[in-house]
Amino acid sequence: MTQAKITKKDGYRCAPDGAMVQIFSFGEIVTGKVAEWALSDHAAQRMFDPREETKVEAVPETKRRRAKK
């Protein structure tokens, strides 16, 4: 799900339900189609969930060398 934080100082106005215009204030976190619209209008910044973005790479095993006697 897309999440975004409104960064436009005056807030962001849109009508996600059709006829009723809603105002989202500066700093508010929005989701779904409102977030996508705000991002496309450059009125918001995308939010990332660190749990979804963390990439774990498997380190290949290396064999231990024998010490020379």
N, CA, C and O atoms as a CHARMM CRD file, in Angstrom:
* protein
*
  276
    1    1 MET  N      0.84600  -1.16700   0.00000 PROA 1      0.00000
    2    1 MET  CA     0.00000   0.00000   0.00000 PROA 1      0.00000
    3    1 MET  C      0.89400   1.23300   0.00000 PROA 1      0.00000
    4    1 MET  O      1.88500   1.30000   0.72800 PROA 1      0.00000
    5    2 THR  N      0.53700   2.18200  -0.80700 PROA 2      0.00000
    6    2 THR  CA     1.29700   3.41400  -0.91600 PROA 2      0.00000
    7    2 THR  C      0.98700   4.33100   0.26000 PROA 2      0.00000
    8    2 THR  O     -0.17600   4.55400   0.59700 PROA 2      0.00000
    9    3 GLN  N      2.03400   4.85900   0.87700 PROA 3      0.00000
   10    3 GLN  CA     1.89200   5.82800   1.95200 PROA 3      0.00000
   11    3 GLN  C      2.70200   7.06300   1.58400 PROA 3      0.00000
   12    3 GLN  O      3.78500   6.96200   1.00600 PROA 3      0.00000
   13    4 ALA  N      2.15700   8.23900   1.93000 PROA 4      0.00000
   14    4 ALA  CA     2.86100   9.48000   1.65100 PROA 4      0.00000
   15    4 ALA  C      2.58000  10.49200   2.75100 PROA 4      0.00000
   16    4 ALA  O      1.53500  10.45600   3.40200 PROA 4      0.00000
   17    5 LYS  N      3.53500  11.39500   2.94300 PROA 5      0.00000
   18    5 LYS  CA     3.39800  12.46900   3.93000 PROA 5      0.00000
   19    5 LYS  C      3.23600  13.77400   3.15900 PROA 5      0.00000
   20    5 LYS  O      4.05800  14.10000   2.30300 PROA 5      0.00000
   21    6 ILE  N      2.18000  14.51900   3.46200 PROA 6      0.00000
   22    6 ILE  CA     1.90500  15.77200   2.76700 PROA 6      0.00000
   23    6 ILE  C      3.00500  16.78200   3.10700 PROA 6      0.00000
   24    6 ILE  O      3.27800  17.04700   4.27800 PROA 6      0.00000
   25    7 THR  N      3.63300  17.34200   2.06000 PROA 7      0.00000
   26    7 THR  CA     4.73300  18.28700   2.25600 PROA 7      0.00000
   27    7 THR  C      4.40000  19.68100   1.75400 PROA 7      0.00000
   28    7 THR  O      5.19600  20.60300   1.93600 PROA 7      0.00000
   29    8 LYS  N      3.25900  19.85700   1.13700 PROA 8      0.00000
   30    8 LYS  CA     2.84100  21.17100   0.65200 PROA 8      0.00000
   31    8 LYS  C      2.38500  22.00800   1.84700 PROA 8      0.00000
   32    8 LYS  O      1.54600  21.56000   2.62800 PROA 8      0.00000
   33    9 LYS  N      2.92300  23.20600   1.99400 PROA 9      0.00000
   34    9 LYS  CA     2.66600  24.05700   3.15800 PROA 9      0.00000
   35    9 LYS  C      1.18100  24.37000   3.35100 PROA 9      0.00000
   36    9 LYS  O      0.70900  24.42800   4.48600 PROA 9      0.00000
   37   10 ASP  N      0.44800  24.57100   2.27100 PROA 10     0.00000
   38   10 ASP  CA    -0.97800  24.90900   2.34700 PROA 10     0.00000
   39   10 ASP  C     -1.86200  23.67400   2.51100 PROA 10     0.00000
   40   10 ASP  O     -3.08000  23.80000   2.64200 PROA 10     0.00000
   41   11 GLY  N     -1.27100  22.50200   2.50500 PROA 11     0.00000
   42   11 GLY  CA    -2.04400  21.26300   2.55600 PROA 11     0.00000
   43   11 GLY  C     -2.37200  20.78000   1.15000 PROA 11     0.00000
   44   11 GLY  O     -1.92100  21.36200   0.16400 PROA 11     0.00000
   45   12 TYR  N     -3.14200  19.73700   1.06800 PROA 12     0.00000
   46   12 TYR  CA    -3.49300  19.14200  -0.22400 PROA 12     0.00000
   47   12 TYR  C     -4.99600  18.93300  -0.27900 PROA 12     0.00000
   48   12 TYR  O     -5.59000  18.40000   0.65900 PROA 12     0.00000
   49   13 ARG  N     -5.61100  19.35200  -1.37700 PROA 13     0.00000
   50   13 ARG  CA    -7.05400  19.22000  -1.56300 PROA 13     0.00000
   51   13 ARG  C     -7.32400  18.22800  -2.68300 PROA 13     0.00000
   52   13 ARG  O     -6.70300  18.28300  -3.74500 PROA 13     0.00000
   53   14 CYS  N     -8.25800  17.32100  -2.43000 PROA 14     0.00000
   54   14 CYS  CA    -8.69800  16.39300  -3.46600 PROA 14     0.00000
   55   14 CYS  C    -10.05500  15.82900  -3.06400 PROA 14     0.00000
   56   14 CYS  O    -10.51800  16.03600  -1.94200 PROA 14     0.00000
   57   15 ALA  N    -10.68700  15.11400  -3.99300 PROA 15     0.00000
   58   15 ALA  CA   -12.00400  14.53200  -3.74200 PROA 15     0.00000
   59   15 ALA  C    -11.93200  13.02100  -3.95100 PROA 15     0.00000
   60   15 ALA  O    -12.33000  12.52500  -5.00500 PROA 15     0.00000
   61   16 PRO  N    -11.43200  12.29000  -2.96700 PROA 16     0.00000
   62   16 PRO  CA   -11.27400  10.84400  -3.13700 PROA 16     0.00000
   63   16 PRO  C    -12.60900  10.09700  -3.21100 PROA 16     0.00000
   64   16 PRO  O    -12.66700   9.00200  -3.77100 PROA 16     0.00000
   65   17 ASP  N    -13.68300  10.67100  -2.65400 PROA 17     0.00000
   66   17 ASP  CA   -14.98400  10.00900  -2.67800 PROA 17     0.00000
   67   17 ASP  C    -15.87800  10.50700  -3.80600 PROA 17     0.00000
   68   17 ASP  O    -17.00800  10.04000  -3.94800 PROA 17     0.00000
   69   18 GLY  N    -15.40000  11.43200  -4.59600 PROA 18     0.00000
   70   18 GLY  CA   -16.19000  11.91300  -5.72300 PROA 18     0.00000
   71   18 GLY  C    -16.53900  13.38200  -5.61700 PROA 18     0.00000
   72   18 GLY  O    -15.85000  14.21200  -6.20900 PROA 18     0.00000
   73   19 ALA  N    -17.58900  13.73600  -4.88100 PROA 19     0.00000
   74   19 ALA  CA   -18.09300  15.10900  -4.87000 PROA 19     0.00000
   75   19 ALA  C    -17.52900  15.96600  -3.73600 PROA 19     0.00000
   76   19 ALA  O    -17.36400  17.17400  -3.91200 PROA 19     0.00000
   77   20 MET  N    -17.23600  15.38400  -2.59900 PROA 20     0.00000
   78   20 MET  CA   -16.78900  16.14300  -1.43000 PROA 20     0.00000
   79   20 MET  C    -15.26500  16.34000  -1.45000 PROA 20     0.00000
   80   20 MET  O    -14.50500  15.37200  -1.43800 PROA 20     0.00000
   81   21 VAL  N    -14.83700  17.59800  -1.48000 PROA 21     0.00000
   82   21 VAL  CA   -13.40800  17.91400  -1.45100 PROA 21     0.00000
   83   21 VAL  C    -12.92700  17.83900  -0.01200 PROA 21     0.00000
   84   21 VAL  O    -13.53700  18.41100   0.89100 PROA 21     0.00000
   85   22 GLN  N    -11.82600  17.12700   0.19000 PROA 22     0.00000
   86   22 GLN  CA   -11.23100  17.00900   1.51200 PROA 22     0.00000
   87   22 GLN  C     -9.88400  17.73600   1.51600 PROA 22     0.00000
   88   22 GLN  O     -9.17900  17.77100   0.50700 PROA 22     0.00000
   89   23 ILE  N     -9.54400  18.31200   2.66300 PROA 23     0.00000
   90   23 ILE  CA    -8.26500  19.00500   2.81300 PROA 23     0.00000
   91   23 ILE  C     -7.39400  18.18600   3.75600 PROA 23     0.00000
   92   23 ILE  O     -7.79000  17.88000   4.88000 PROA 23     0.00000
   93   24 PHE  N     -6.21300  17.83800   3.28500 PROA 24     0.00000
   94   24 PHE  CA    -5.24200  17.09800   4.08300 PROA 24     0.00000
   95   24 PHE  C     -4.14700  18.07900   4.47200 PROA 24     0.00000
   96   24 PHE  O     -3.52900  18.68800   3.59900 PROA 24     0.00000
   97   25 SER  N     -3.89900  18.24100   5.75600 PROA 25     0.00000
   98   25 SER  CA    -2.98400  19.26400   6.25000 PROA 25     0.00000
   99   25 SER  C     -1.52200  18.85400   6.08600 PROA 25     0.00000
  100   25 SER  O     -1.20400  17.68400   5.87300 PROA 25     0.00000
  101   26 PHE  N     -0.64100  19.85600   6.19300 PROA 26     0.00000
  102   26 PHE  CA     0.80100  19.65600   6.09900 PROA 26     0.00000
  103   26 PHE  C      1.25100  18.66000   7.17100 PROA 26     0.00000
  104   26 PHE  O      0.89900  18.81000   8.34100 PROA 26     0.00000
  105   27 GLY  N      2.01800  17.65500   6.78200 PROA 27     0.00000
  106   27 GLY  CA     2.54400  16.66900   7.71900 PROA 27     0.00000
  107   27 GLY  C      1.65800  15.45900   7.93100 PROA 27     0.00000
  108   27 GLY  O      2.06500  14.50400   8.59300 PROA 27     0.00000
  109   28 GLU  N      0.45700  15.47900   7.38300 PROA 28     0.00000
  110   28 GLU  CA    -0.46100  14.35400   7.55500 PROA 28     0.00000
  111   28 GLU  C     -0.02200  13.19100   6.66700 PROA 28     0.00000
  112   28 GLU  O      0.42900  13.39900   5.54100 PROA 28     0.00000
  113   29 ILE  N     -0.15400  11.98400   7.17100 PROA 29     0.00000
  114   29 ILE  CA     0.19300  10.78900   6.40700 PROA 29     0.00000
  115   29 ILE  C     -1.07700  10.24200   5.77400 PROA 29     0.00000
  116   29 ILE  O     -2.06400   9.97800   6.46000 PROA 29     0.00000
  117   30 VAL  N     -1.03800  10.07700   4.45800 PROA 30     0.00000
  118   30 VAL  CA    -2.19100   9.58000   3.70500 PROA 30     0.00000
  119   30 VAL  C     -1.82400   8.27100   3.02500 PROA 30     0.00000
  120   30 VAL  O     -0.64700   7.97600   2.81600 PROA 30     0.00000
  121   31 THR  N     -2.84300   7.48700   2.68200 PROA 31     0.00000
  122   31 THR  CA    -2.62000   6.19200   2.04300 PROA 31     0.00000
  123   31 THR  C     -3.51600   6.04700   0.82200 PROA 31     0.00000
  124   31 THR  O     -4.41400   6.85400   0.58200 PROA 31     0.00000
  125   32 GLY  N     -3.24700   4.99900   0.06300 PROA 32     0.00000
  126   32 GLY  CA    -4.10400   4.64200  -1.07000 PROA 32     0.00000
  127   32 GLY  C     -4.05900   5.63500  -2.21200 PROA 32     0.00000
  128   32 GLY  O     -3.00700   6.18500  -2.53800 PROA 32     0.00000
  129   33 LYS  N     -5.23400   5.86100  -2.82200 PROA 33     0.00000
  130   33 LYS  CA    -5.28900   6.71600  -4.00600 PROA 33     0.00000
  131   33 LYS  C     -4.98500   8.17400  -3.67200 PROA 33     0.00000
  132   33 LYS  O     -4.47000   8.89800  -4.52400 PROA 33     0.00000
  133   34 VAL  N     -5.28900   8.62400  -2.45800 PROA 34     0.00000
  134   34 VAL  CA    -4.94700   9.99500  -2.06200 PROA 34     0.00000
  135   34 VAL  C     -3.43100  10.16400  -2.06700 PROA 34     0.00000
  136   34 VAL  O     -2.92100  11.18700  -2.52400 PROA 34     0.00000
  137   35 ALA  N     -2.71200   9.17100  -1.56200 PROA 35     0.00000
  138   35 ALA  CA    -1.24700   9.22500  -1.55000 PROA 35     0.00000
  139   35 ALA  C     -0.69800   9.24600  -2.97500 PROA 35     0.00000
  140   35 ALA  O      0.22400  10.00600  -3.26800 PROA 35     0.00000
  141   36 GLU  N     -1.24600   8.43200  -3.85100 PROA 36     0.00000
  142   36 GLU  CA    -0.78700   8.39100  -5.24400 PROA 36     0.00000
  143   36 GLU  C     -1.03600   9.72100  -5.93800 PROA 36     0.00000
  144   36 GLU  O     -0.17800  10.21000  -6.67300 PROA 36     0.00000
  145   37 TRP  N     -2.21700  10.31300  -5.70900 PROA 37     0.00000
  146   37 TRP  CA    -2.53300  11.61000  -6.31900 PROA 37     0.00000
  147   37 TRP  C     -1.60600  12.69600  -5.79400 PROA 37     0.00000
  148   37 TRP  O     -1.09700  13.50300  -6.57200 PROA 37     0.00000
  149   38 ALA  N     -1.38100  12.72700  -4.48200 PROA 38     0.00000
  150   38 ALA  CA    -0.51800  13.75000  -3.88600 PROA 38     0.00000
  151   38 ALA  C      0.92100  13.61300  -4.39800 PROA 38     0.00000
  152   38 ALA  O      1.59100  14.61600  -4.64500 PROA 38     0.00000
  153   39 LEU  N      1.38800  12.37900  -4.55400 PROA 39     0.00000
  154   39 LEU  CA     2.73500  12.15400  -5.08400 PROA 39     0.00000
  155   39 LEU  C      2.83200  12.63700  -6.52400 PROA 39     0.00000
  156   39 LEU  O      3.82500  13.26300  -6.89600 PROA 39     0.00000
  157   40 SER  N      1.82500  12.35900  -7.33800 PROA 40     0.00000
  158   40 SER  CA     1.86400  12.77800  -8.73600 PROA 40     0.00000
  159   40 SER  C      1.75300  14.29000  -8.88000 PROA 40     0.00000
  160   40 SER  O      2.24100  14.85300  -9.86000 PROA 40     0.00000
  161   41 ASP  N      1.11100  14.96200  -7.90600 PROA 41     0.00000
  162   41 ASP  CA     0.99900  16.42400  -7.92700 PROA 41     0.00000
  163   41 ASP  C      2.15900  17.10700  -7.21500 PROA 41     0.00000
  164   41 ASP  O      2.15100  18.32800  -7.06100 PROA 41     0.00000
  165   42 HSD  N      3.15400  16.34400  -6.78000 PROA 42     0.00000
  166   42 HSD  CA     4.34200  16.84400  -6.06700 PROA 42     0.00000
  167   42 HSD  C      3.95500  17.59500  -4.78800 PROA 42     0.00000
  168   42 HSD  O      4.57700  18.59700  -4.43400 PROA 42     0.00000
  169   43 ALA  N      2.92800  17.10300  -4.10700 PROA 43     0.00000
  170   43 ALA  CA     2.47300  17.70400  -2.86100 PROA 43     0.00000
  171   43 ALA  C      2.80200  16.82300  -1.65900 PROA 43     0.00000
  172   43 ALA  O      2.44500  17.15100  -0.52800 PROA 43     0.00000
  173   44 ALA  N      3.48500  15.70000  -1.90700 PROA 44     0.00000
  174   44 ALA  CA     3.78600  14.76200  -0.82700 PROA 44     0.00000
  175   44 ALA  C      5.10900  14.06300  -1.08300 PROA 44     0.00000
  176   44 ALA  O      5.65900  14.10800  -2.18400 PROA 44     0.00000
  177   45 GLN  N      5.60400  13.41400  -0.03200 PROA 45     0.00000
  178   45 GLN  CA     6.84000  12.63200  -0.10600 PROA 45     0.00000
  179   45 GLN  C      6.50900  11.19200   0.26700 PROA 45     0.00000
  180   45 GLN  O      5.79900  10.94100   1.24100 PROA 45     0.00000
  181   46 ARG  N      7.02400  10.26100  -0.50600 PROA 46     0.00000
  182   46 ARG  CA     6.74500   8.84200  -0.28400 PROA 46     0.00000
  183   46 ARG  C      7.31700   8.38000   1.04600 PROA 46     0.00000
  184   46 ARG  O      8.42800   8.75300   1.42200 PROA 46     0.00000
  185   47 MET  N      6.54000   7.55600   1.75700 PROA 47     0.00000
  186   47 MET  CA     6.97200   6.97000   3.02200 PROA 47     0.00000
  187   47 MET  C      7.32400   5.50700   2.76400 PROA 47     0.00000
  188   47 MET  O      6.61700   4.81100   2.03600 PROA 47     0.00000
  189   48 PHE  N      8.41300   5.05000   3.36000 PROA 48     0.00000
  190   48 PHE  CA     8.83700   3.66600   3.20500 PROA 48     0.00000
  191   48 PHE  C      8.75400   2.95800   4.53700 PROA 48     0.00000
  192   48 PHE  O      9.07600   3.52600   5.58100 PROA 48     0.00000
  193   49 ASP  N      8.31900   1.71000   4.49100 PROA 49     0.00000
  194   49 ASP  CA     8.30900   0.87400   5.68800 PROA 49     0.00000
  195   49 ASP  C      9.64200   0.14100   5.71400 PROA 49     0.00000
  196   49 ASP  O      9.90800  -0.66800   4.82500 PROA 49     0.00000
  197   50 PRO  N     10.49200   0.40100   6.71200 PROA 50     0.00000
  198   50 PRO  CA    11.81400  -0.21200   6.72800 PROA 50     0.00000
  199   50 PRO  C     11.77300  -1.73300   6.75000 PROA 50     0.00000
  200   50 PRO  O     12.70000  -2.38400   6.26900 PROA 50     0.00000
  201   51 ARG  N     10.71900  -2.30100   7.29600 PROA 51     0.00000
  202   51 ARG  CA    10.63700  -3.76900   7.32200 PROA 51     0.00000
  203   51 ARG  C     10.46800  -4.32500   5.92000 PROA 51     0.00000
  204   51 ARG  O     10.95900  -5.41500   5.62900 PROA 51     0.00000
  205   52 GLU  N      9.78200  -3.59600   5.04400 PROA 52     0.00000
  206   52 GLU  CA     9.58500  -4.06900   3.67900 PROA 52     0.00000
  207   52 GLU  C     10.79900  -3.78600   2.80800 PROA 52     0.00000
  208   52 GLU  O     11.03700  -4.49900   1.83300 PROA 52     0.00000
  209   53 GLU  N     11.57100  -2.75900   3.14100 PROA 53     0.00000
  210   53 GLU  CA    12.67200  -2.33500   2.30500 PROA 53     0.00000
  211   53 GLU  C     14.00400  -2.99700   2.64100 PROA 53     0.00000
  212   53 GLU  O     14.95000  -2.89900   1.86000 PROA 53     0.00000
  213   54 THR  N     14.09700  -3.66500   3.77900 PROA 54     0.00000
  214   54 THR  CA    15.35100  -4.27900   4.19100 PROA 54     0.00000
  215   54 THR  C     15.63200  -5.51400   3.33400 PROA 54     0.00000
  216   54 THR  O     14.80800  -6.42300   3.23800 PROA 54     0.00000
  217   55 LYS  N     16.78900  -5.52600   2.72500 PROA 55     0.00000
  218   55 LYS  CA    17.18100  -6.65900   1.90200 PROA 55     0.00000
  219   55 LYS  C     18.31300  -7.38800   2.61200 PROA 55     0.00000
  220   55 LYS  O     19.33000  -6.78600   2.95900 PROA 55     0.00000
  221   56 VAL  N     18.13500  -8.65800   2.82100 PROA 56     0.00000
  222   56 VAL  CA    19.14200  -9.44900   3.51100 PROA 56     0.00000
  223   56 VAL  C     19.80300 -10.34900   2.48100 PROA 56     0.00000
  224   56 VAL  O     19.14000 -11.10400   1.76900 PROA 56     0.00000
  225   57 GLU  N     21.12400 -10.25100   2.42000 PROA 57     0.00000
  226   57 GLU  CA    21.87400 -11.08200   1.48600 PROA 57     0.00000
  227   57 GLU  C     22.58100 -12.18100   2.26100 PROA 57     0.00000
  228   57 GLU  O     23.14500 -11.93900   3.32700 PROA 57     0.00000
  229   58 ALA  N     22.54400 -13.37500   1.72000 PROA 58     0.00000
  230   58 ALA  CA    23.23500 -14.49200   2.34200 PROA 58     0.00000
  231   58 ALA  C     24.72700 -14.39800   2.00800 PROA 58     0.00000
  232   58 ALA  O     25.10100 -14.25000   0.84400 PROA 58     0.00000
  233   59 VAL  N     25.54700 -14.48200   3.00800 PROA 59     0.00000
  234   59 VAL  CA    26.99700 -14.44000   2.80900 PROA 59     0.00000
  235   59 VAL  C     27.46700 -15.85400   2.49400 PROA 59     0.00000
  236   59 VAL  O     27.15900 -16.78600   3.23600 PROA 59     0.00000
  237   60 PRO  N     28.20700 -16.02500   1.40400 PROA 60     0.00000
  238   60 PRO  CA    28.67600 -17.37400   1.07200 PROA 60     0.00000
  239   60 PRO  C     29.66500 -17.87800   2.12300 PROA 60     0.00000
  240   60 PRO  O     30.49400 -17.12600   2.63700 PROA 60     0.00000
  241   61 GLU  N     29.55400 -19.15100   2.42100 PROA 61     0.00000
  242   61 GLU  CA    30.45900 -19.73700   3.41800 PROA 61     0.00000
  243   61 GLU  C     31.85000 -19.87100   2.83400 PROA 61     0.00000
  244   61 GLU  O     32.01700 -20.20400   1.66100 PROA 61     0.00000
  245   62 THR  N     32.83700 -19.61100   3.65800 PROA 62     0.00000
  246   62 THR  CA    34.22000 -19.79800   3.22600 PROA 62     0.00000
  247   62 THR  C     34.83800 -20.88300   4.09600 PROA 62     0.00000
  248   62 THR  O     34.54600 -20.99500   5.28700 PROA 62     0.00000
  249   63 LYS  N     35.68900 -21.66900   3.47600 PROA 63     0.00000
  250   63 LYS  CA    36.32500 -22.74400   4.21500 PROA 63     0.00000
  251   63 LYS  C     37.51300 -22.19500   4.97600 PROA 63     0.00000
  252   63 LYS  O     38.25600 -21.34500   4.48500 PROA 63     0.00000
  253   64 ARG  N     37.67200 -22.70200   6.18400 PROA 64     0.00000
  254   64 ARG  CA    38.79000 -22.27000   7.02000 PROA 64     0.00000
  255   64 ARG  C     40.06000 -22.97100   6.55100 PROA 64     0.00000
  256   64 ARG  O     40.07300 -24.17900   6.31300 PROA 64     0.00000
  257   65 ARG  N     41.12100 -22.18900   6.42400 PROA 65     0.00000
  258   65 ARG  CA    42.39600 -22.77300   5.99300 PROA 65     0.00000
  259   65 ARG  C     43.08700 -23.41300   7.18700 PROA 65     0.00000
  260   65 ARG  O     42.98700 -22.94500   8.32100 PROA 65     0.00000
  261   66 ARG  N     43.77600 -24.47700   6.89600 PROA 66     0.00000
  262   66 ARG  CA    44.55000 -25.13400   7.95900 PROA 66     0.00000
  263   66 ARG  C     45.82600 -24.38500   8.20100 PROA 66     0.00000
  264   66 ARG  O     46.46400 -23.90300   7.26600 PROA 66     0.00000
  265   67 ALA  N     46.19700 -24.28800   9.43800 PROA 67     0.00000
  266   67 ALA  CA    47.45400 -23.62300   9.77600 PROA 67     0.00000
  267   67 ALA  C     48.61400 -24.56300   9.47000 PROA 67     0.00000
  268   67 ALA  O     48.53100 -25.76600   9.72000 PROA 67     0.00000
  269   68 LYS  N     49.69000 -24.01000   8.93000 PROA 68     0.00000
  270   68 LYS  CA    50.87400 -24.81500   8.61900 PROA 68     0.00000
  271   68 LYS  C     51.64200 -25.11200   9.88600 PROA 68     0.00000
  272   68 LYS  O     51.78400 -24.25300  10.75600 PROA 68     0.00000
  273   69 LYS  N     52.13500 -26.32500   9.98500 PROA 69     0.00000
  274   69 LYS  CA    52.90800 -26.73400  11.17400 PROA 69     0.00000
  275   69 LYS  C     54.38000 -26.67300  10.90600 PROA 69     0.00000
  276   69 LYS  O     55.18200 -26.98100  11.78800 PROA 69     0.00000
